[in-house]
Amino acid sequence: MRVDGIPMRTIWPEAGTAVGIIDQTRLPHALVTLSLRSPEEVAQAIRTMRVRGAPLIGAAAAYGMALAVTADPSDASLHRADLLLTATRPTAVNLRWALDRCRKELAPLKLGDRAESAWRLAGLVCDEDVAMNQAIGKHGMALLEALRHGDRPIQILTHCNAGWLATVDVGTATAPIYAAHDAGINVHVWVDETRPRNQGASLTAWELGRHGVPHTVIVDNAGGHLMQRGKVDLCIVGSDRTAANGDVANKIGTYLKALAAKDNGVPFYVALPSPSIDWSLSDGAKIPIEERDAAEVTWISGLASDGTVATVRLTPESSPAANWGFDVTPARLVTGLITERGVCAASREGLAGLFPEKRGSEHA
């Protein structure tokens, strides 16, 4: 995507010795890039959310494996990197998908062939992610085109950041928005702030603004009010893990938006590439939900009047806080799933229709 007119991805190889990333913890106040030179640095970047978003986590993990076998191509090194990277984030299934793919392709190779193959595979994972997201954009834009009514902007509400910053490029939930905007369709995005890490206010707003897409940041609790007033035409969110029956795990607060959309007759779509589907899970109740540091709730960072970034406490020092990172939206609240193969019902039958090769893959 474009940052002030300059094309940019979220992750890239650096001469086969390092991996470049955008440090997303520094946005929106500074665009800072980092070079990661070991699987340990990649794991730390994932844990601290310097890289985040299910598809990007998968891509970063693939590059982490490449760094591991470049330094030491042994089976022991491959196994250590797999365990290290697997432990970083429990909810996003793309992480496990990417690591399984790397391990299966690299393990049978001669030691001397592993590094080159690992870098090639990591690049392929990235390019495939871009292609899938572009296809999601094409299929999702058809939904937006159906809502066109004269010059009135199509009003879209999104939650968290499922933009190009959460992927290698283009985004999932934002892919139809970017495709429509670039095609000259008048769109406007309501951007949920997405407490406690504020990925909507800090990341989605930043990338939409840099690409020139009209948008307005709102507090998380305003979505239902806007739907009641007829100011939302449809919702599009992303997914960190989708079960085989169409239940969707996404950033905490997604479930509440889906309930409000259902109550007000607003279509609620989830955009996801197929690596975000966990075919082994029969329903969303089995999706592991990450519990993060309470400090993300009790403290907040922002730009002070003197131009420095300050971190301040929001809550009484003696008050405990809980911080669940995700919730599960039942398939019955989802209008449809937008994938690289098309749009389907959020159901076992709907997904099997687009991915017949996966039929019967889930466990009870």
LINMOFEN-V895406 format. One record per residue. N is the residue number from 0. RES is the residue in one letter. OMEGA is omega in whole degrees, -180 to 180 (* if undefined). Layout:
n->N res->RES omega->OMEGA
n->N res->RES omega->OMEGA
//
This chain:
n->0 res->M omega->-175
n->1 res->R omega->171
n->2 res->V omega->-175
n->3 res->D omega->176
n->4 res->G omega->-177
n->5 res->I omega->179
n->6 res->P omega->-177
n->7 res->M omega->170
n->8 res->R omega->-178
n->9 res->T omega->-177
n->10 res->I omega->-177
n->11 res->W omega->177
n->12 res->P omega->178
n->13 res->E omega->174
n->14 res->A omega->177
n->15 res->G omega->-180
n->16 res->T omega->-178
n->17 res->A omega->178
n->18 res->V omega->177
n->19 res->G omega->178
n->20 res->I omega->166
n->21 res->I omega->176
n->22 res->D omega->-173
n->23 res->Q omega->176
n->24 res->T omega->-180
n->25 res->R omega->178
n->26 res->L omega->7
n->27 res->P omega->-170
n->28 res->H omega->179
n->29 res->A omega->174
n->30 res->L omega->-175
n->31 res->V omega->175
n->32 res->T omega->-179
n->33 res->L omega->173
n->34 res->S omega->178
n->35 res->L omega->-171
n->36 res->R omega->180
n->37 res->S omega->176
n->38 res->P omega->178
n->39 res->E omega->178
n->40 res->E omega->176
n->41 res->V omega->179
n->42 res->A omega->179
n->43 res->Q omega->179
n->44 res->A omega->178
n->45 res->I omega->-179
n->46 res->R omega->-177
n->47 res->T omega->177
n->48 res->M omega->167
n->49 res->R omega->164
n->50 res->V omega->-175
n->51 res->R omega->-173
n->52 res->G omega->-172
n->53 res->A omega->-179
n->54 res->P omega->-180
n->55 res->L omega->176
n->56 res->I omega->178
n->57 res->G omega->179
n->58 res->A omega->179
n->59 res->A omega->179
n->60 res->A omega->178
n->61 res->A omega->177
n->62 res->Y omega->175
n->63 res->G omega->176
n->64 res->M omega->178
n->65 res->A omega->177
n->66 res->L omega->-179
n->67 res->A omega->-176
n->68 res->V omega->172
n->69 res->T omega->179
n->70 res->A omega->-177
n->71 res->D omega->-175
n->72 res->P omega->-174
n->73 res->S omega->175
n->74 res->D omega->-180
n->75 res->A omega->179
n->76 res->S omega->178
n->77 res->L omega->-180
n->78 res->H omega->179
n->79 res->R omega->-179
n->80 res->A omega->179
n->81 res->D omega->180
n->82 res->L omega->-179
n->83 res->L omega->-175
n->84 res->L omega->178
n->85 res->T omega->-174
n->86 res->A omega->-171
n->87 res->T omega->-177
n->88 res->R omega->-173
n->89 res->P omega->-170
n->90 res->T omega->-175
n->91 res->A omega->-175
n->92 res->V omega->179
n->93 res->N omega->179
n->94 res->L omega->180
n->95 res->R omega->180
n->96 res->W omega->-178
n->97 res->A omega->-179
n->98 res->L omega->176
n->99 res->D omega->-180
n->100 res->R omega->179
n->101 res->C omega->-177
n->102 res->R omega->-178
n->103 res->K omega->-179
n->104 res->E omega->-174
n->105 res->L omega->-174
n->106 res->A omega->-179
n->107 res->P omega->-174
n->108 res->L omega->170
n->109 res->K omega->-176
n->110 res->L omega->-177
n->111 res->G omega->-178
n->112 res->D omega->-170
n->113 res->R omega->-175
n->114 res->A omega->-179
n->115 res->E omega->180
n->116 res->S omega->-179
n->117 res->A omega->178
n->118 res->W omega->177
n->119 res->R omega->-179
n->120 res->L omega->179
n->121 res->A omega->177
n->122 res->G omega->179
n->123 res->L omega->177
n->124 res->V omega->180
n->125 res->C omega->-178
n->126 res->D omega->177
n->127 res->E omega->178
n->128 res->D omega->179
n->129 res->V omega->-178
n->130 res->A omega->179
n->131 res->M omega->-179
n->132 res->N omega->175
n->133 res->Q omega->178
n->134 res->A omega->175
n->135 res->I omega->178
n->136 res->G omega->180
n->137 res->K omega->-179
n->138 res->H omega->-180
n->139 res->G omega->180
n->140 res->M omega->177
n->141 res->A omega->177
n->142 res->L omega->179
n->143 res->L omega->180
n->144 res->E omega->-180
n->145 res->A omega->-179
n->146 res->L omega->-178
n->147 res->R omega->178
n->148 res->H omega->-178
n->149 res->G omega->-180
n->150 res->D omega->-179
n->151 res->R omega->180
n->152 res->P omega->172
n->153 res->I omega->-175
n->154 res->Q omega->-176
n->155 res->I omega->174
n->156 res->L omega->176
n->157 res->T omega->-176
n->158 res->H omega->-178
n->159 res->C omega->175
n->160 res->N omega->172
n->161 res->A omega->-180
n->162 res->G omega->-177
n->163 res->W omega->177
n->164 res->L omega->179
n->165 res->A omega->-179
n->166 res->T omega->174
n->167 res->V omega->178
n->168 res->D omega->173
n->169 res->V omega->-178
n->170 res->G omega->177
n->171 res->T omega->179
n->172 res->A omega->180
n->173 res->T omega->-177
n->174 res->A omega->176
n->175 res->P omega->180
n->176 res->I omega->178
n->177 res->Y omega->180
n->178 res->A omega->180
n->179 res->A omega->179
n->180 res->H omega->-178
n->181 res->D omega->178
n->182 res->A omega->177
n->183 res->G omega->178
n->184 res->I omega->-177
n->185 res->N omega->180
n->186 res->V omega->173
n->187 res->H omega->-175
n->188 res->V omega->168
n->189 res->W omega->-174
n->190 res->V omega->173
n->191 res->D omega->179
n->192 res->E omega->176
n->193 res->T omega->171
n->194 res->R omega->7
n->195 res->P omega->-176
n->196 res->R omega->173
n->197 res->N omega->180
n->198 res->Q omega->177
n->199 res->G omega->-177
n->200 res->A omega->-175
n->201 res->S omega->-173
n->202 res->L omega->-179
n->203 res->T omega->179
n->204 res->A omega->-180
n->205 res->W omega->-176
n->206 res->E omega->176
n->207 res->L omega->180
n->208 res->G omega->-179
n->209 res->R omega->179
n->210 res->H omega->177
n->211 res->G omega->-179
n->212 res->V omega->178
n->213 res->P omega->-177
n->214 res->H omega->176
n->215 res->T omega->177
n->216 res->V omega->178
n->217 res->I omega->174
n->218 res->V omega->-176
n->219 res->D omega->-174
n->220 res->N omega->-178
n->221 res->A omega->-175
n->222 res->G omega->180
n->223 res->G omega->178
n->224 res->H omega->180
n->225 res->L omega->179
n->226 res->M omega->178
n->227 res->Q omega->-178
n->228 res->R omega->178
n->229 res->G omega->-177
n->230 res->K omega->177
n->231 res->V omega->179
n->232 res->D omega->175
n->233 res->L omega->175
n->234 res->C omega->172
n->235 res->I omega->177
n->236 res->V omega->177
n->237 res->G omega->-180
n->238 res->S omega->173
n->239 res->D omega->174
n->240 res->R omega->177
n->241 res->T omega->180
n->242 res->A omega->-175
n->243 res->A omega->179
n->244 res->N omega->179
n->245 res->G omega->172
n->246 res->D omega->-171
n->247 res->V omega->170
n->248 res->A omega->178
n->249 res->N omega->-176
n->250 res->K omega->-179
n->251 res->I omega->-177
n->252 res->G omega->179
n->253 res->T omega->180
n->254 res->Y omega->180
n->255 res->L omega->177
n->256 res->K omega->179
n->257 res->A omega->177
n->258 res->L omega->179
n->259 res->A omega->179
n->260 res->A omega->179
n->261 res->K omega->-178
n->262 res->D omega->-176
n->263 res->N omega->177
n->264 res->G omega->180
n->265 res->V omega->179
n->266 res->P omega->-177
n->267 res->F omega->-177
n->268 res->Y omega->175
n->269 res->V omega->-180
n->270 res->A omega->-176
n->271 res->L omega->170
n->272 res->P omega->-175
n->273 res->S omega->176
n->274 res->P omega->177
n->275 res->S omega->178
n->276 res->I omega->177
n->277 res->D omega->-176
n->278 res->W omega->-179
n->279 res->S omega->-178
n->280 res->L omega->-178
n->281 res->S omega->179
n->282 res->D omega->-173
n->283 res->G omega->179
n->284 res->A omega->-177
n->285 res->K omega->180
n->286 res->I omega->177
n->287 res->P omega->-178
n->288 res->I omega->-179
n->289 res->E omega->172
n->290 res->E omega->-172
n->291 res->R omega->-177
n->292 res->D omega->179
n->293 res->A omega->-180
n->294 res->A omega->177
n->295 res->E omega->178
n->296 res->V omega->-171
n->297 res->T omega->180
n->298 res->W omega->177
n->299 res->I omega->179
n->300 res->S omega->178
n->301 res->G omega->-178
n->302 res->L omega->179
n->303 res->A omega->-176
n->304 res->S omega->179
n->305 res->D omega->177
n->306 res->G omega->178
n->307 res->T omega->176
n->308 res->V omega->-178
n->309 res->A omega->176
n->310 res->T omega->-176
n->311 res->V omega->178
n->312 res->R omega->179
n->313 res->L omega->-169
n->314 res->T omega->173
n->315 res->P omega->-175
n->316 res->E omega->-176
n->317 res->S omega->-176
n->318 res->S omega->175
n->319 res->P omega->179
n->320 res->A omega->176
n->321 res->A omega->-172
n->322 res->N omega->174
n->323 res->W omega->-174
n->324 res->G omega->-172
n->325 res->F omega->167
n->326 res->D omega->-177
n->327 res->V omega->175
n->328 res->T omega->-179
n->329 res->P omega->-178
n->330 res->A omega->-178
n->331 res->R omega->179
n->332 res->L omega->-176
n->333 res->V omega->-180
n->334 res->T omega->-180
n->335 res->G omega->177
n->336 res->L omega->179
n->337 res->I omega->-179
n->338 res->T omega->179
n->339 res->E omega->179
n->340 res->R omega->180
n->341 res->G omega->-180
n->342 res->V omega->-180
n->343 res->C omega->174
n->344 res->A omega->176
n->345 res->A omega->-177
n->346 res->S omega->177
n->347 res->R omega->-179
n->348 res->E omega->180
n->349 res->G omega->180
n->350 res->L omega->180
n->351 res->A omega->178
n->352 res->G omega->178
n->353 res->L omega->-177
n->354 res->F omega->-175
n->355 res->P omega->180
n->356 res->E omega->-180
n->357 res->K omega->-176
n->358 res->R omega->179
n->359 res->G omega->-177
n->360 res->S omega->-173
n->361 res->E omega->175
n->362 res->H omega->178
n->363 res->A omega->*
//
